[in-house]
Amino acid sequence: MDTTLRDGEQTSGVSFVPPEKLQIAKKLLRDVRVDRIEVASARVSAGERQAVIDICEWAGRHGWTERVEVLGFVDNHVSLDWIAACGGRVINLLTKGSLRHCRLQLKKSPEEHIADILREVAYADKLGISVNVYLEDWSNGMKDSPEYVFQLVDALKETSIRRFMLPDTLGVLNPLAAVDYLRKMRKRYPELHFDFHAHNDYDLAIANVSAAVLCGCQGIHTAVNGLGERAGNAPLPSVQAISKDHFNIETEIDESRLFEASRLVESYSGIAVPANKPIVGENVFTQVAGVHADGDNKSGLYCNALLPERFGRQREYALGKTSGKANILKNLEAFGLELTPEQTRLVTQRIIELGDRKEVVTQDDLPYIVSDVLKHNALEEKVKLISYLATTAYGLMPSASLKIEVDGRCHEAHATGDGQYDAFMRGVRDIYKNTLGRPFPILTGYYVTIPPGGRTDAFVQAVITWSFNGKTFRTRGLDADQTCAAIKATIKMLNMLEEM
């Protein structure tokens, strides 16, 4: 069960608007094919209400209403009425899983809380709404007041409740404690369905999920990119990979769509995915050390079960001072470039020099390095930027005038846009589409950073991702001005386009 749209939205600074929630819900249910999604908390806002209505209407058209769940509260039927009015058919009822929470937050005895829960379950039955229950703070409940946990579950086990969801609400568990507590629950209640909900405060969410699977939990809660309160939840791709590779569990998940979901949520949430994030990080399928590339050439000696193709990605070989000849050869092969051993040695030497200066060298830079070092004709500069003027002024649309040379002929354009670079791009696109009659790539990613080791007053780096004829590639520009850096990356792209 994925809770990106509910618990994931409790990440500091994250708020999805209804159309974004609908798109993420479609991605998770239809494309990634998770079993269930938790999409909102009841009664939060008018926006949440609209999001639940939209998602339930869409899911209903596909017969998936029972796969859409909403968090609700023991609040004298208010949450249940709210969910029913939105078209929801499943409530995840938040109950107190520790005696401290029951007494100190609710100011009630266990018997009073149980009576309140039973009234909510009876009302849900009347409405035809399925009930799952969260035992909030269950991990601390098992640690400090297990008799209360058992009293609560004993009172609820004969009801219509489908799933008892066991959250490590404060992220305090370790795998040994998780195994101990979960085995006690499974032994005492072998007939009940248990879900486990991990939090990552000690960076143990995945380890605790593994313990839960080992103990026979039938459901695991996840979030795309590990979003969630504080340190977040167990990441969906990692849970899927571990379940399949380490426990031989077959799920309906389409692993090739996990990367798409990650990027969609990254875009809508504004929370960047770390480059070293397992499975979905930018660098996780990039070999850096030359010895690893050499091993891959020799029967895949440095590959494991996490093959990039499995997740709709591809392996890359980084260029830097530790690359070595094998990495260079792998990248040259990708470009269809053949060099002599001596030429390869010279190119390797130049890349090592750049790495020692902490300059970032990407695969897309390789043809330029080859051309520069060897005066090679691998990439003749067929597109040249002759001149440009980009302006912005208060109260006026940013504009750009430019002149570029393509195959020896000059072309000029003037355009306005939402920013200086947008105006420049509109001008270039006009030249290619309307003057030259050529197709033009789609810009799919754009970010500007200070290069590693840089300072705020140093060069900035613009990295742009392009999509063209089913191929995705990146270009990089470096300059003191971010617009100039982006323009340099664009000119690199235009020259690469000439070779495609």
N, C-alpha and C positions, 0 to 999 in steps of 0.2 A: 504494500500500500504506500503510495507516494503522497507526501504531505507538503510538497513545495508550496502549494497555493494557500496553505493554512499556517503550519508551523514555520515554513520557509519564509513567509511574509513577516514573521516576527523578527527576522534579521534587522538589526538597526539600520534605518535609512531605506528599507525596501518597502514599496507599496505598489501593488499592481492595480491598474485600472481595469474595469470590466472587460473591454475587448482583449487586453493582454491576458487576463485570466482564461478567457475562452480559448485563445490560441494555444496557450500552454496546456490546457485540458485536452484539446484535440491532439496535440503532439503526443502527450503521455498515453492517452487511451487508444487512439487510432493508429499512431505510427510506432511508438515504442512498445505499446501493448502491455502496460502494467495492469495488474488485476483490478486495483481500486485506486481512487484518488480522493484525498480530503481537501475540499476546495475553499473552506471559509469557516469562520466562527459566527454563530448566530448572533443577531442583534447588534452587530458592531456598527454598521453604517448603512446608508442608502446605497452607496456604491457596492458594498458586499452583497446586499440584497439583490441588486440588479445582476451582479456577476453570477450568483447562484441560480437565478431565474434563467439567464442565458445558457449556462452550462447544462442545467437540468433539461431545458427544452431541446438542446442539441443532442444530449445523451439519450433522451427519450425517443428521438427519431431513429436511433440505432439500436434500441432495446437495451441500453446500458444504464438505465436510471439507478439500478441497484449497485452499480459500481461507483456512484458519486456519493460521498459522505460529507456531513457537516458536523462540526463540533458544536455541541449544545450543553446547556447547564441545568442543574437541578434547581429550577426557578419557578415552580408552580405552573408549569406548562407553557410558559412564555416562549421558550426556545422551540418547543415542539410545534406550536402554532406558527411561529415564524418560518420554520423549515417547511411545514406543510403548505403554507401560502406561496412559497417559492417553487413548489413542485418537487421538493426533496423527498426521498423515500427512506433515507438512512440517517440516523443520528448517532454520533459518537459522544455518548453522555459522559461528562466530566464529573467523576466522583472522587472522594478523598481516599487515597490508598495508604495513608499513615495516620496514626492516632493524633500526632501533633497537628497535622493539617485540619483534621476533623474538629479537634477541641479548640485550637487557637485561632483558626481562620473562620470556621463556621460557628464557633461557640455552641456546638451541639454535642450531645452524647452519641456514641456509635448507634444506639438503638433509634435515636431521632433521625440521624442521617439515613439509616437503612430504610426507615419508614418513608422518608421523602423520596428516596430512589424508587422504591416499589410503586409509589403513586405515579411517578413519571413513566415507568415501564408499562404500567396498566393503561395509562392514557395513550402512550405510543401504540400499544396493541389496538386500542379503539380506533386510532387514526390510520392504522395499517402501515405504520412506519417501523422499520427494523431497528433494533437497538444493539449497539456495541457499547461497552463501558470502558473508559479510561480509569485506572486506579492511580490517580495522580500521586506522585511521590512514593510509588510502590517500593522502589529500591530502599529508601530510608525506612519505609514501613516494615519491610522484611528484616531490616537491621535492628530497629529499635522496638517495634511492636508487632511481631509476626502474629500474635494471637488476635490482634485487631484485623489484620488482613484476612485471616482465616474466618473470622466471624462475619466479615463483610461478604466474602465469596460464598460461604455456607448459606447465607441468607438469600443470595441472588442466583445460585446455580440452578434452581428448579424453575426459573422464570424463562421468558422467551429470549433472553439475551443471547446473541449469537457468538460474540467474541469478547473475551476478557483481555484488555490491552494493558500490558505491563510496562509503564514508562520508567526509565531512569531519569526522572525529571530534572535532577540537578547534576547529572553526569558524574555520579560518585562511584559507580561500579568499576571493578576490575574483572577480568575474565574468571578468576577463581571464585569470587563472590557471586558473579552472575550464574555460574554453574551451580553453586550451592543453593541459591534462592530458587532458580528455575526448576531444578530437580525436585525440590520440596513441593513446588506448585504442581508439577506434573505427577508426582507420586500421589499427592492427596486428591487431585482432581483429574484423573486420566481421561475422563470423558469430555472435558471442556476444551474449547478452542482458545489457544493463547497467541496473542501478538506481542512482539517485543519492540519497544520504541527507545532507541539509544540517543544519548546526547554526548557531545565530543569534548567536554570540558578538560579531561585529562588526555585527550588525543587517543582515547580507547574505544571510540564508538564502533569501529569495524571489528576490533578484537572481541568486544562484548556481543556484537551481532553473531560472530562465529560461535561464541559460547551458546547463544540462544538457539542457533540452528542445531548445534551438537546435542542440545537438550530436548529437541523435538518441538520447538515452537513452530506453529503452522503459518505464522504471518510475521513479516519483518517490515518495519516502517523506514522509509527512505526520503531523501530530498535531493533534487537535482543540484549538483555542485556542492552538496553538503550544507545548503542554506538552513538556517534555523536560529532559534534564540541563543544568544551568547556565542559559544563556539560551534553551534550548528548541530545537524543531524548526520546520520550515516549516509554517505553519498550513494545514490542509486547505481551508477556504473560499477563501483567497487563491490557493492553487495551482490550484484548480478554475477560479476566475474568470480568472486569467492564462492558463491553458491554453486556455480557450475563446475569450476576447476578443482575445488578442494572438497566439495561434498557431493558431487555428481548429481546435483538437483537440476531437473529440467523445468524451465519456466517458459512462459509465452513471450518473454522479452525479445524484441528484435534488436540485437546488439549493434547492428549497423546504423541504427537511428539514434543511439545514445549521444553521440557527438553533436548532432543537430540540436537535440533537446538542450544540451549544455550551452551551446552558443545562443539559443533563443532565450533561455533564462538569464544568461549573462547580459544580453542586450537589454532585456526588460527590467532586470533588477539593478543594473549599474554596478554590480559586484563582480570585479574581474576574477577570472579563473587563474590561479597561480600557474606559472609555466610548468612546474613540476607536479601538478595534480595528477594522480594516477588516472590513466585511460583517456582523460579529456584535456590534459594540460598540453600546452604548445610544444613542450620539449620531450614528452615522455616516450616518443618513438624516434628520438634523435640520438644516434650514437656519436659520441665525441671523440673517444680515444681511438687512435688508428688501429690498435691491436684488436679492438672489437670489430671494426669494419673488415679487417683481415680475417678474423674468425668467421664472420658472416659469409665471406667468400668461400670458406672451407666448411661446407655442410651446415651453415647456420649455427655455429658454435655458441654465439652470444644471443640467441633468440630463446624466448620462453613461450608459454601457451598464450600470452597476451600479444598475439600478432596484430599489427595495426590494421590489416585488411579486414579482420574480424569486426572491427569497430568503424569501418568505413573510412579508414585513414591509410597513410602510407609511411614507410620508414624513411627517415632522412639521415644524412651523415653530415655532422656539423663541421665547419671549417674554422680552425684555430691553431694555436701553437702545439696542441697535443694531437692534431689530426693524423699526421703521418701520411705516407704514400697511399695506403689503402683507402682512406676517406676521400682523398683527392680523386683517385681512380673511380670510386663509386659515383661521385658527383659529375665527373667528366663523362662517364657512361650515360648518366641521365640526360645530358645535353647532346649526346652523340658526338663528342669531341675526342679525337684520338691524338695523343702526344707521344713523342719518343721518350725513352727513359730520362734523357738529359733535360728535355723540356719539362717533364713532370717534376724533376728535382728542382728546377728553377721556380716553378709555380709554387711548390711546397715551401720553399725557402721564403718566398714573398709572403705567403699566408702566415707563416710563423712570425715573421717580422711584424706584420699587422697585429697579430695576437699579443705579442709582447708589448705593444703600445696600447693595449686594451681596446683596439678598434674592433667593432663587430663585423664579422665577415659572414655573409649568408650565401646560400647556394646560388641565389640569383646574381650575386656579385661575381661568380667564378668566370663567366665569359669575359667580363671586363678586365679581370686580373690577367687572364690568359692573353688577351689582346694587348694589355699594357706591358706585361713582362716580355712577351715574345714578339711583339709587333705582329701578332697573329691576325688573320682575317676572319676569325671565328665569329666576330660580331662587329661588322662594319657599321659605323654610326650613320644610318640612313635618314634618321630624323634628328634635326638640330633645332634648338631653341635660339632664334636670332635675337629677339627682344620681347619684353613684355612690360606692361605698366599695370599694377593692381592698386586700386584706391578704395578707401572707405572714408565716409564723412557722416557726421551726425545728421540724421533726418533723411539721408539718401541711401539708395541701394548700393552696396559694394559693386564695383565694376572692374573689368580687366580688358585691356587691349593687348594683343599678342601677335607675333609673327613667327611662324615656324617654317623650316625647310624640310620638305619630304621628297626624297629621290631627286634632289637638286632643284626643285621648284619651290618658290616661296608662296605662303598663303597667310592671309591676315584675317583676324576676327575681332569682334568686340562683343562683350556680353555682360549682363548683370546677374547677380546671384545672391544667395543668402549669406555669403562670405566671400572674401577675396579668392580663396582657392576654388570655391564653388563657381564663381564667375569665370575663372581661368578654365576650369573643366568644361563649362558650357561652351566656351569659345572653341576649345580643341574639338569637342564633340561635334560642333557645328561644321568645322572644317572637314572632319572625317566623314560624317554622314551626308551632309548636303553638298559639299564641294567635291570631295573625292569619291563619294558613294561607297564607302567602305564600312563594314561592321565595326562596332566599338565595344570594348569590354564593359562589364558591369563592375562598379566599385562595391565590394562586399565587406570590406573592413578597413578601418583607418584609425591609427593611433599615433600619438606623438610622445616621445619619452626623452629623458636625458640619458645618453649612452652610459653603460657601466663605467664607473669611476669618474663620471662627469660632474659638473657643478651647475648650479642654476644659471650662471652667467656663461656657460660653455655652449658648444654646439647642441642642437636638439636633433633628434632622429625621428623621421617620419617613416612609418612602415605601412604600406597600403597593400591590401589584398584584392586581387582582381579575379573575375570569372570570365572565361572566354572559350566558347566551343566545348563546354564540358570540362575544361581544365581550370584548375585554381592555381594561381601563382602570386608571389609577393615581390614587391620592389621596395627599395629603401633609399632615402635621401638624407643627407647630412648638411646642415647649415645653421648659422646663428639665428636665422629667422625661420619659424615653423612653416610659413607659407612657401618660402623658397625651398625648404627641405622637401615639402610635398610636391612641388613642381619638379624638382630634380628626380624624385621617385617616379613621377608621371612620364617624364622624358625617357627614363630607363624602360618603362613599360611599353612606350611607343616603339622603341627600337626592338624590344623582344617580340612585339607584335609582327614586325617585319620578317622575323625568322620563323613564324608559326605557319 
